[in-house]
């Protein structure tokens, strides 16, 4: 398994999973304009590619491929703060045929190893909607801790959604995965 920078041509792997405004917000909150389309995705990827030339990119957006080169999913860091040594994890998606096979845990391990070993971050946080029980369970299994509930933090199609803030610290990750 390996993580590679996302490319505009990867849109066709992601787009089938973003079938409604609600699904788009679960995937990306407000990172992409609605409706999710190739132009919005391309704009984000082009900005990301430019940023990669910076000595301190504020985001990383990766795809995960299996040993045969098949697209398994994608994951990203954004809001990287080098002074505070923190980042937000998001844009996590696993293609249906690879769900429940441990790829989410493998992708998280690769991404957090990059965060804590390469980028020398101390903290990675994420926001997960409170109704997404399977994601919450997966993040807790990995080692993320719930920090609190953001009550009615976003409004989608007239409905307010609440979300949990979760985080993992570098020493928690290293104790669990590197010792």
C-alpha positions as CSV (number, residue, x, y, z in Angstrom):
1,X,0.0,0.0,0.0
2,X,1.2,3.5,-0.7
3,X,0.0,7.0,-0.6
4,X,0.5,9.2,-3.7
5,X,-0.6,12.8,-4.3
6,X,-4.2,13.0,-5.6
7,X,-4.5,14.1,-9.3
8,X,-7.3,15.7,-11.2
9,X,-7.9,12.4,-13.1
10,X,-8.8,10.7,-9.8
11,X,-12.1,12.6,-9.8
12,X,-13.8,9.7,-11.5
13,X,-13.0,7.4,-8.5
14,X,-14.4,9.8,-5.9
15,X,-17.4,11.3,-7.8
16,X,-19.7,8.2,-7.7
17,X,-19.7,8.4,-3.8
18,X,-20.9,12.0,-3.7
19,X,-24.4,11.6,-4.9
20,X,-26.1,14.3,-2.8
21,X,-25.4,17.4,-0.8
22,X,-25.6,15.5,2.4
23,X,-23.0,13.0,1.2
24,X,-20.8,15.8,0.0
25,X,-20.9,17.4,3.4
26,X,-20.1,14.1,5.1
27,X,-17.1,13.7,2.8
28,X,-15.7,17.3,2.6
29,X,-17.8,19.6,4.8
30,X,-17.5,22.9,2.9
31,X,-14.1,22.3,1.2
32,X,-15.7,21.8,-2.2
33,X,-18.5,23.9,-3.6
34,X,-21.8,22.2,-4.1
35,X,-22.5,20.4,-6.4
36,X,-19.3,18.4,-6.3
37,X,-18.0,18.3,-9.9
38,X,-14.8,18.0,-11.9
39,X,-14.3,21.7,-12.1
40,X,-14.5,22.2,-8.3
41,X,-12.3,19.2,-7.7
42,X,-9.7,20.4,-10.4
43,X,-9.6,23.9,-8.8
44,X,-8.8,22.4,-5.4
45,X,-6.2,20.0,-6.8
46,X,-4.5,22.7,-8.9
47,X,-4.2,25.0,-5.7
48,X,-2.9,22.0,-3.8
49,X,-0.3,21.2,-6.4
50,X,1.0,24.8,-6.4
51,X,1.1,24.7,-2.6
52,X,3.3,21.5,-2.7
53,X,6.2,23.7,-4.0
54,X,6.0,25.7,-0.8
55,X,8.5,24.9,2.0
56,X,5.5,24.5,4.4
57,X,2.4,23.3,2.5
58,X,-0.8,23.8,4.4
59,X,-2.4,20.6,3.1
60,X,-1.7,17.2,1.7
61,X,-4.2,15.3,-0.3
62,X,-3.4,11.6,-1.1
63,X,-4.9,8.6,-2.8
64,X,-4.1,5.1,-1.6
65,X,-3.4,2.4,-4.2
66,X,-3.0,-1.3,-3.6
67,X,-0.1,-3.3,-5.0
68,X,-1.9,-3.6,-8.4
69,X,-2.2,0.1,-8.7
70,X,-6.0,0.1,-8.0
71,X,-7.6,3.1,-6.3
72,X,-8.6,2.2,-2.7
73,X,-9.4,5.6,-1.3
74,X,-8.2,9.0,-0.4
75,X,-7.3,11.0,2.7
76,X,-6.0,14.5,3.4
77,X,-4.5,16.9,5.9
78,X,-5.5,20.5,5.8
79,X,-5.1,23.5,8.1
80,X,-1.6,22.3,8.9
81,X,-0.1,24.7,11.5
82,X,3.6,24.2,11.8
83,X,4.0,26.6,14.7
84,X,1.4,24.7,16.8
85,X,2.5,21.4,15.2
86,X,-1.0,20.4,14.4
87,X,-3.2,19.5,11.4
88,X,-6.8,18.5,10.6
89,X,-7.5,15.1,9.0
90,X,-10.3,14.8,6.5
91,X,-11.5,13.9,3.1
92,X,-11.4,10.2,4.1
93,X,-13.0,7.9,1.6
94,X,-12.7,4.2,1.0
95,X,-14.1,2.7,-2.3
96,X,-17.0,0.3,-1.5
97,X,-15.3,-2.9,-2.6
98,X,-12.5,-2.3,-0.2
99,X,-14.6,-1.4,2.9
100,X,-14.4,-3.6,6.0
101,X,-11.0,-5.0,4.9
102,X,-8.8,-2.9,7.2
103,X,-7.8,-0.4,4.5
104,X,-9.0,2.6,6.5
105,X,-6.7,1.6,9.4
106,X,-3.8,1.1,7.0
107,X,-4.4,4.5,5.4
108,X,-4.7,6.2,8.7
109,X,-1.4,4.6,9.8
110,X,0.5,5.7,6.7
111,X,-1.0,9.3,7.0
112,X,-0.3,9.7,10.7
113,X,3.2,8.3,10.3
114,X,3.8,11.1,7.8
115,X,2.3,13.6,10.3
116,X,4.3,12.6,13.3
117,X,7.6,11.4,11.8
118,X,8.1,13.4,8.6
119,X,6.2,16.6,9.4
120,X,7.0,16.4,13.2
121,X,3.5,17.3,14.2
122,X,2.3,16.8,17.8
123,X,-1.5,16.6,17.2
124,X,-3.9,15.5,14.5
125,X,-7.6,16.3,14.9
126,X,-10.7,15.5,12.9
127,X,-14.4,16.3,12.9
128,X,-16.8,13.5,12.4
129,X,-20.6,13.8,12.3
130,X,-22.3,12.2,15.3
131,X,-24.5,10.0,13.2
132,X,-21.6,8.4,11.4
133,X,-21.2,5.6,14.0
134,X,-19.0,3.4,11.8
135,X,-16.5,6.2,11.3
136,X,-16.5,7.1,15.0
137,X,-15.9,3.4,15.9
138,X,-13.1,3.1,13.3
139,X,-11.3,6.3,14.6
140,X,-11.6,5.2,18.2
141,X,-10.2,1.7,17.3
142,X,-7.3,3.5,15.7
143,X,-6.6,5.5,18.8
144,X,-8.4,8.9,18.3
145,X,-10.0,10.2,21.5
146,X,-13.3,12.2,21.5
147,X,-12.8,15.7,22.8
148,X,-16.2,17.1,22.7
149,X,-19.4,17.5,20.7
150,X,-19.8,20.5,18.4
151,X,-23.6,21.0,18.7
152,X,-25.5,21.8,15.5
153,X,-22.2,22.9,13.9
154,X,-23.4,22.8,10.3
155,X,-26.7,23.2,8.5
156,X,-27.4,21.0,5.4
157,X,-30.7,21.1,3.5
158,X,-32.5,22.7,6.5
159,X,-31.2,20.2,9.0
160,X,-28.6,20.9,11.7
161,X,-25.8,18.4,12.2
162,X,-23.7,17.9,15.3
163,X,-20.1,16.6,15.2
164,X,-17.5,15.2,17.5
165,X,-14.0,16.7,17.6
166,X,-11.5,13.8,17.9
167,X,-7.7,13.8,18.1
168,X,-4.6,11.7,18.5
169,X,-1.2,12.9,19.8
170,X,2.1,11.9,18.5
171,X,3.1,9.9,21.6
172,X,-0.2,8.0,21.6
173,X,0.4,7.0,17.9
174,X,4.0,6.0,18.5
175,X,3.2,4.0,21.6
176,X,0.5,2.0,19.7
177,X,2.1,1.6,16.3
178,X,5.8,2.1,16.5
179,X,6.8,0.2,19.7
